[in-house]
C-alpha cells in the first residue's frame, strides 16, 4: 500500500490526500484505492488489476476540480480536468528499472512546450 496520506503539489499548492476508500475484488485481482483532499479539490485513484493472460495494469488517475466561469453565461460552476497514467505490462520481461526509464523518457518528452501544443490541438 502507498503511504497514507499522500502529498501532491500542484503549482505552489500542496494537497494532503488521505485514503478515503479501498476496494478489493478477489476475483480478477482488482484493487482500487481512493485519496481525496479535505476540500474535495483533488482526487487520486490508484487501480491495480490483472487484465488478461499474464498481464497487469497499474492506473493512477488524478482529478482536479475547481470553480470555472461558463463562457456563455458567465455563471460560475464546478468543472474538472483529469490526467491518467497507465502502465500495462506483462508479468515478466520488463524490470522495474525498465519501467522507470520509460516513465522518465515520457516525462522528458512532455515538456511545457509539448503540453501547450497538445492543448492547442497539435498531434
C-alpha positions as CSV (number, residue, x, y, z in Angstrom):
1,X,0.0,0.0,0.0
2,X,1.0,3.6,-0.6
3,X,1.6,5.8,2.4
4,X,-1.4,7.5,3.9
5,X,-1.8,10.4,3.5
6,X,-0.2,11.1,0.1
7,X,1.1,14.6,-0.6
8,X,0.7,16.3,-4.0
9,X,2.0,19.7,-5.1
10,X,0.2,21.5,-8.0
11,X,1.9,24.8,-8.8
12,X,2.6,26.3,-5.4
13,X,-0.2,24.5,-3.6
14,X,0.4,21.3,-1.7
15,X,-2.5,19.0,-1.0
16,X,-2.7,16.3,1.7
17,X,-4.6,13.3,0.3
18,X,-5.7,10.8,2.9
19,X,-7.1,7.5,1.8
20,X,-10.9,7.7,1.5
21,X,-11.6,4.2,0.1
22,X,-10.1,0.8,-0.6
23,X,-11.9,-1.8,-2.7
24,X,-10.5,-5.3,-3.4
25,X,-12.1,-7.8,-5.7
26,X,-10.6,-11.2,-5.2
27,X,-11.9,-12.5,-8.5
28,X,-9.8,-10.8,-11.2
29,X,-7.3,-9.4,-8.7
30,X,-8.5,-5.8,-8.9
31,X,-7.8,-3.3,-6.2
32,X,-8.9,0.4,-6.2
33,X,-7.6,2.9,-3.6
34,X,-9.1,6.4,-3.5
35,X,-7.5,9.5,-2.0
36,X,-9.0,13.0,-1.6
37,X,-8.1,16.3,0.0
38,X,-10.5,17.8,2.6
39,X,-11.8,20.5,0.2
40,X,-12.5,17.8,-2.5
41,X,-10.4,19.7,-5.0
42,X,-8.0,16.8,-5.8
43,X,-9.0,13.2,-6.0
44,X,-6.4,10.5,-6.8
45,X,-7.4,6.9,-7.7
46,X,-4.9,4.0,-7.9
47,X,-6.1,0.8,-9.6
48,X,-4.2,-2.4,-9.9
49,X,-5.6,-5.3,-11.9
50,X,-4.9,-8.4,-13.9
51,X,-6.2,-7.6,-17.4
52,X,-5.6,-10.8,-19.2
53,X,-3.4,-13.8,-19.6
54,X,-0.1,-12.8,-18.0
55,X,-0.7,-9.0,-18.0
56,X,-1.1,-6.4,-15.2
57,X,-2.4,-2.9,-15.4
58,X,-1.5,-0.1,-13.0
59,X,-3.6,3.0,-13.3
60,X,-3.0,6.3,-11.5
61,X,-5.8,8.9,-12.1
62,X,-5.8,12.4,-10.7
63,X,-8.8,14.7,-11.0
64,X,-8.6,18.4,-10.2
65,X,-11.9,20.2,-9.6
66,X,-12.3,23.9,-9.5
67,X,-14.8,26.7,-10.0
68,X,-14.7,28.0,-13.5
69,X,-16.9,30.6,-15.3
70,X,-19.2,29.4,-18.1
71,X,-18.1,31.4,-21.2
72,X,-21.7,31.7,-22.4
73,X,-23.4,32.8,-19.3
74,X,-20.5,34.0,-17.1
75,X,-22.1,31.9,-14.3
76,X,-19.6,30.0,-12.1
77,X,-19.8,26.3,-11.8
78,X,-17.5,23.4,-10.9
79,X,-15.6,21.6,-13.6
80,X,-12.6,19.2,-13.6
81,X,-9.6,18.1,-15.6
82,X,-8.2,14.6,-15.4
83,X,-4.8,13.1,-16.1
84,X,-4.4,9.3,-16.3
85,X,-1.1,7.4,-16.1
86,X,-1.3,3.8,-17.1
87,X,1.3,1.0,-17.1
88,X,0.1,-2.1,-18.9
89,X,2.8,-4.8,-18.7
90,X,3.4,-8.5,-19.0
91,X,4.2,-10.5,-15.8
92,X,7.8,-11.0,-16.9
93,X,10.2,-9.4,-19.3
94,X,10.3,-5.8,-18.1
95,X,12.0,-4.8,-14.9
96,X,11.1,-2.0,-12.5
97,X,14.2,-0.2,-13.8
98,X,12.9,-0.6,-17.4
99,X,9.6,1.0,-16.5
100,X,11.2,3.8,-14.5
101,X,13.4,4.6,-17.6
102,X,10.4,4.6,-19.9
103,X,8.5,6.9,-17.4
104,X,11.5,9.3,-17.3
105,X,11.6,9.4,-21.1
106,X,7.9,10.2,-21.3
107,X,8.2,12.9,-18.6
108,X,11.1,14.4,-20.5
109,X,9.0,14.4,-23.7
110,X,6.0,16.0,-22.1
111,X,7.7,19.4,-21.6
112,X,5.7,22.6,-21.1
113,X,6.1,23.4,-24.8
114,X,4.6,20.0,-25.8
115,X,1.7,20.3,-23.4
116,X,1.0,23.8,-24.8
117,X,0.9,22.3,-28.3
118,X,-1.3,19.4,-27.2
119,X,-3.7,22.0,-25.6
120,X,-3.7,23.8,-28.9
121,X,-4.8,20.7,-30.8
122,X,-1.5,19.7,-32.3
123,X,-0.6,16.0,-32.6
